[in-house]
Amino acid sequence: MPRAVRERQMMDAAVRTFGQRGYRAASMDEIAELAGVSKPLVYLYLHSKEELFTACIKREAKALVEAVQAGVEPGLPADRQLWAGLHAFFAHTAEHPDGWAVLHRQARTHGEPFAAEVTAMRDELAAFVTGLIGAAAREAHRDPELPDRDVTGLAQALVGAAESLAGWANETPGVSANEAAATLMNFSWAGLENLMEGRRWQPPTPEADRGR
């Protein structure tokens, strides 16, 4: 069997084991058995447990980012592009629950270097969403110079909300990618439209609080 195919089998087994058992509880023996190979072969190909887990994070993060980027078709209206990106995100996390568990739960809770890999993925997604939001502002011709700080903050908030919602959707029976994407679209798009039209919510002043 070609090395690349054998290595993919071992990685698939590792993602499944880490996703379902957790990094600490997962053992190289379990991974080797699930992959149908010997434990020494796993060590030969993928070295230590830490390196194997890092490789799993990198692979799953790359696949998620590529799925979101591929889901957005250039030339569509801005709201359709954002919808397509969200739908691709939730479809991918639903189809790869073990990979999402590795990224969303396991990698975040075991410190460096694992958390740094997830941060890099999140930054890449946020940069992509920032571009979509900026394009929406320009397309609307209402606020073509929406401040970069606002655009970046909205992108960060949207990515964070998508991550939390994907975790909930994967644990709640019957929640489809379509439903999850529609939920977040309804939550975010109205706010984006308000900003593009110059309508902003303002915190109450201390004087207003005292007058209540």
Secondary structure, 3 states (H helix, E strand, C coil): CCHHHHHHHHHHHHHHHHHHHCCCCCCHHHHHHHHCCCHHHHHHHHCCHHHHHHHHHHHHHHHHHHHHHHHCCCCCCHHHHHHHHHHHHHHHHHHCHHHHHHHHHHHHHCCCCHHHHHHHHHHHHHHHHHHHHHHHHHHHCCCCCCCHHHHHHHHHHHHHHHHHHHHHHHHCCCCCHHHHHHHHHHHHHHHHHHHHCCCCCCCCCHHHHHCC
